[in-house]
Amino acid sequence: MRLLRAADVPVLAEFHLLLQNDRKLSKFLSIIRGSPVYPVFDAKRRVLSLPPIINSDHSKIKLATKNVFIECTATDLTKAKVVLNTVVTTFSEYCKEKFTVEPVEVVQTDGESVLYPDLSLRTFETDSNYINKLVGIELPRAKMMTFLEKMGLTATASAANDKAIKVKAPATRSDILHPVDIMEDVAVSYGFNNVPKTMPKASTPGAMFPVNKLSDQIRKELALSGYTEVLPFILCLHDENFKFLKKIDDNTTAVKLANPASIEFEVVRTSLLPGLMKTIYSNKKLPLPLKVFEMTRFMALVYCNMKNSGFELIHSMLDRVMLMLNVPIYNGSNDGYYIQDSDNETFFPGRRADVFCYGKNIVRIGIVHLE
């Protein structure tokens, strides 16, 4: 077989347009859109397939079919090999001569010839001490090899030492990637319910991380004050993160997605404010005031009302959180927190402030501009 160039088959252009209206196949058209070579056809110039979209009527399997050509199309070679090996080995059980397949020579774009399917065994090295320790059992090497044979693996004693085991995984066991997978097979074959129950050797009482405990305490205070926690996406529009907040993109601040799935997810947000503002916008039909907050490693809250700006309410909420955290107000003679005028363009001049705590700028508050 060889590839036929699209220019040699004008009817494919009409067929391509037809597939665009198909609900199931249209989502795969992007894979071959713009490709200079398709479809696959045989020596008699009969079309066999338009991979990976659809096969032809000539190549479909019938009840009288004796010879089956199995091919796999994918954008990842490793995954393609796994799928091909799985399908081929499964079909081979129903061959006239069981468990036999005829390989195919594939000439790659660089001219190299490769024989598929590759059903060679993959070899792993492990030892019985490693498996016994992780599973929590005491099995001799010989018994362990018996359990591995039950799982479809070939296990032999290695000459490295009296504990080493050489394991060969067939093409049907593509899930075996590491000695820990071999350990899992031993545990499955041995039986999880047969593993003896033991008490842990170390006492490890569970406890919350201090930062999680602190954030839960702040959540409670905000909830008692009438604020509702929201969980917006961490991805947002580029303009939501910069233009709408009157920020300039210096191409070093935000992580930009090279191929976003949607225009709604172009960049990783650099603050919590875009998500809260979008939440307010999406729920503008609800009765005012809207009071929402988001809590991660950082905290942000928004108060939205038509009757007043709510700046004093945000300020009072700041004082309440600081009081709860036992942080005093700075009076010139002790450490604490204080506010001073800010130059943040996101907020109105004269109605914005930076909050400093122990000499560090930790919070910015203000009335968001209406542009």
N, C-alpha and C positions, 0 to 999 in steps of 0.2 A: 504494500500500500504506500501511497505518497499523499502529499497535501495538494489540494487544488486551490489556486489563487482565486480570490473573490471576483476578480475581473473576468474570469473565464465562465462564471455562472451568474448571469444577470438576474435570473429568477430568484436568487438568494436575497436580493435587496427587498423584493416584495414579501418574501417569507419572513424576513427580519422584522418588517413593519407589522406583519400579522402576529408575531410573537409578542410584540410590545403590548398588545391588548389582552394577552393571556395572564390571568391572575397568578398562576403558579410559576410559569416560566419567565415572566418578564423581569423578575428580580435578579436573574442570573445573566441577563444579556450584557451587563456591564463588563463581564469577564472577557468577552470576545469582541466587544465594540471597538472598532479601529484595528483589529487584527488583520494582517495582510494575507494570512493563510488559513483557509477553511473552505469546505469541510473535509472529512476523511472519505476517500473513495478507493475502490479496488482497481485492479488492472483493466477491467472492462468498463471503467469510468462510471460505475454505479455508486451512488452516494451511500455510504454505510452509516455515517454518524455526523452530527454537528456538535461535537463535544464542547463543553459539558451540558449542553442544553437539551438535546433530544436525539434519539436514534431514528434511523430511516425505516420505512416499511419493509425494505429488502432485508434488513439485518435483524428483524424481530424474531424472537424464539417462537416456534410452533410445536405442536405435539409430535411432529415427525422429525424435529431437529436432532441430529446426532452429534455434530461438532459445535461447540460453544466457544466463541472467542470472548475472553473477558479482558476488559480494559478499564483503567481507572484514571480519571482526570481530576487534578487538584492543583492548587496554587502552592502547596507545601509538599515537597518530595517525601519527607519522612512519613507524613500522614497518608500519602498516596500508597506508599509501600505497605503500611500496616493494613489499610483497607483491602488492597489487592491480595495480600497473603491470606487474610481472613476469608475472603470470598472464594479464592482459589482452593484453599484447603478444605473448605466446607463443601464445595461442588465436587471435589475429587472423590468423595465417598460414594458418589453415584455414577462414577465412570465405569465403563465396561471392565477395565482393569483398575480395580480400586486403588485409590490414593496415588494415582499417577497423573501428571500434567505435562503438557508439551510447552517448553519455554519459548519465548519470543525475543528475537534480537531487536533492540531499539537503538536507532542511530540518533544521538543527541545533536543539538545545534552546533556543538564544537567539533563534531565529527567522531567523537568517541562512541564505541559500540558497547552497550550494556545488555546483559541477559536478564530478563525478568520472567517469572517472579524469583526473587532471591529467598530461597527457603533454607538457607544455611543456619546452623545452630549458633546461638550466641552463648559464650562461655563466661561464667562468673566464678569468683573465688570467695569463699567464706569459711567459717570454722564453727564447730559445735559450741565452743565456749561463748561466742558472740550471740548465737541463737538462744542458748539456754539462759543467758543473762537477761536478754530482752523479753523473752516469753515468761520467764519465771519457773522453769522446769529443769529437770536433770535427766537428759536423754543421752545415751551413748551415740557415737557417730553412726554406727551401723543402723540403729533403729531410726535415726533421723533421716538417713538416706532412703529408707523404706517409705517413710511418710512423704518425702519429696517425689518419689516415683508415683504415689497415688495421685499427686497433683499434676501429673503430666510432665514432670521434669526428669531429666537424666542426671543422676547423682553418682559420683564415684569418689573413692578415697584419694586425696591428693598426696603426693610424695613429699610435700613441704614439711609436714609434721603429722603427728597422730591425731590431731584435731581438725586438720584442714579438709575441706570438701570442695570438689570441683563440680559445678552445676552447669548443665547445658539446657538452655531454654529453646523450645521449638518456635517455629514461625507463628503458631497459634497462641503463643503466650507473649504478646507484645507488651503486656502490663509489667513484665519483669524488667526493671530498669536498674536495680540496685540490690545489694545483699539484704537490705531491710525488707525487700519484697519477698525474698526467699524465706526470711524469718517469719513473715506473715503466713506464707504457705504452710510452713511447719506447724504454726499455731492453729490454722484452720484444720489441717489434717489430724492433728492431735486432739482437737476439740477444745474450744474455749471453756466449756463447762468442766473440763477435766483438769484445767490449770488450778493448782492448789491455791487457796485463799491465804494470804499472809497479811500481817499488820505492817504498815510502813515503818521503815527503820528510823525515819526522822519525823518529828512533829512539825507540821507546816499548817498552822491555822490560817484560814482565809481572812483577808482584810482588804478594805478598799484602799486604792492609792490615795495619798493625801490630796492630790489635785482633783480627783473625782469626788472625794468627800466635800471639799471646799465648794466645788461647782454645784453640788446638790444642795448645799446650804443656801447658796445665792439663788438657785432656782426657786426654792421654797419662798424666799423673801419676795421675789418678783411675782410669783403666782399669788401670794397673799395680797399683793398690791394691785391685782387685777390684770396682770400681763399674761398673755398666752404664748407658750413656747412654740416655735415653728422650726421646721427642718428643711430649708430650701436646698437646691442643688449647689454643688461647689463649682459647677461650670455655668457660665453665663455668656451673654452677648458681649462683644468687644466694647460696644458703645455703653452698655450698662455699667461696665467696670471703669470706663474712662470718661467719655464725652458727657454722659448724663450726670456725672459727679464733678464735672469741670476739672478733670485731671488730664495731664498730658502723658501719652504713651511714649516712653523713652526706649521701648523694645528690650528692656532689661528687667522690668518689674514683674510682668505677668507671663505665665507659661501659656503659649499659644498652641492649639491643636493643629497639626498639619492637615489632617483629613477629618474634620468634625462630621459626625453623623447627622447633625442638624445645625441650622444657623443659630439656634438657641444655645448651643454649647460650643462657643468659639475659643474661650480662654478660661483659665482657672482664676477665679475671683481673688483679688488681693485684699479684700476686706469683707466684713459681714453685711455691710450696708446694702449692696445691690440685691441680695436675696430678700432682705426685709422689705425694701421698697417695692420689689416685684410682688411680694405677698400682699402688701397693702393694695397695690393696683389690681390684683386678681380678686380681691375681696371688697372692692369699693362699693358694692351694693349693700353691704352689711351696715347696720346702724352705727353711727359714730358715738363716742370716739373708738378708734381701733388702737389697741395696745398690744404690741407683739415684741418678742425678744428671741434671740438665738444664743445658745451657750455651747461653746466648744472649749478650746484652750483659751479663747477670748470670749468677750461678751459684748453684745450690742442690743439696744432696745430702741423702738420707735413708737412715738405717740402721735396719732393723727386725729385732728379735730378741726372743724370749720369755725368754731366760736372763739378759740384762742390758740396761740402758738404752742403752748405746752412746754415752753422752755423752762419755766419755773418748776414744772412737775418733774422733768428730767433731772433738773438740779437737785430737787428734793430726794429723788430716787438715788442719786449719787450719794447724798449725805446719809441716807438710810443704809446703803450697802457698806459705806465706810464705817458707820457706827457699829454695824453688825460685826465687821472685821476688826473692830477695836482700833481703828486708825484715827488718831486725833486730828483736829484742824490745826494747821500750822499758824502759830501766833508770833513767830520770830524768835522764840526762845526754846522751842522743842521741834523735833521732827514730826512731820505729819503731811497732810495734803492741802493744796491750795489751787486756785484757778487764776489764769491770767488770759488776756486778750490773745486771740489766735489769728493767724493769717491763712487758714485753710479755706480754699476757694469753694469747697463743697457747701459751705454754710454762708448765711447772710453776714456781711460786715456789721460789727456791733452786737450781733446776736450769736456769737460763737466764742468758744473758750477752749483752752488746753488745760488739762488737769495734771498737776505734778504731785507725785508722792515720793517722799524721801529723795527729792532732787531729780526724779526721772519723769518724763512725760508719758503717762500711762493711758490717758483717756482724752477723747475729743468730743465735745458736745456742741450743739448748735441747731439752728433752724435751717433745714435744707432749702436751697434756692429753688425757684419755680421755673427755671429755664428748661 
